[in-house]
Amino acid sequence: MTDKSATLLLASDMSEPDAIDELPLPYIEMDGNGFVTRANRAALALYPAGHGEPIGKMAWDLMPTDEKEPSCAEYISLMESGEEPPIVHRTLYSRLGQFRTYELHRRLIRDGAGRPAGMRILFVDVTESEKALEDARWTRLWLESVIEAIGDAVIVTDAMGIIRYANPAAEALLGWKASELEGMVIEQGLPILAYVSGFRLELTFTMSLDGPSKGVATVLDRERRELQIELGTSPIFDKESGATTGVVLILHQPGLED
């Protein structure tokens, strides 16, 4: 379920008990003090066995100890301000015997005078997607660490030729900071004055998208000084679609390691 569809559910008429119970997602209502006044079947199924039913209990009973106080304080603040609450993520202990992460879609319940009298909440389990995002983040950081450890200068572009990454060796060789290079077109960040590879006397970004190449190039650094380097390029392919998503350029200046 998307954020939009969950929000629309909360905004719709929730007055029919049967409609609430038939919701596939856990749904609860709380009074102004944070006590659960209503829970649908999916919410009851979520509640751990042995804890009894959630009706009449504080909504924070299933949260980790260190999250209870700030979550309760935020709830009190919302009751006082009357502002519609944003979507938040909360960790809850479930019937599965483990803590899981839920995206909470919330909307205030108001009395006849429009004052906050409680809250209705729809829960979306995002445990797996959160883990996938964290795994992807860790993988990205690990790959960046690997590239930063390479002694040769490495520049990575997207398929349009926009520089997306440069390692510390590229900064030292070209005089640009990585933050300055990122967002530049490759022709601006790495101007090639001359290139020789076998019978080839030219290298354009379009050529580097077609296949790997390796040759000797004359390029300009940040101060417009000429550098003689060995330049290798290789296109990056998407594993699923096979589409070219960018280019890796490796720059080696002979003699620097001596």
Protein Blocks (a to p, Z undefined) as FASTA:
>chain_A
ZZklmmmmmmmcckbmklmmmpmbdcddddfkopafbdcfklmmmpcghkapfehpafkl
mpcfklmmmmmmmmmmmmmnopacdddddddddfkopacdddddddddddfkopafbdcd
ddddfklmmmmmmmmmmmmmmmmmmmmmpmbdcddddfkopafbdcfklmmmnopafklm
nopafklmmccfbdcehjacbdcfklmmnpccddddddddfkopacdddddddddddfkl
opafbdcdddddehjlZZ
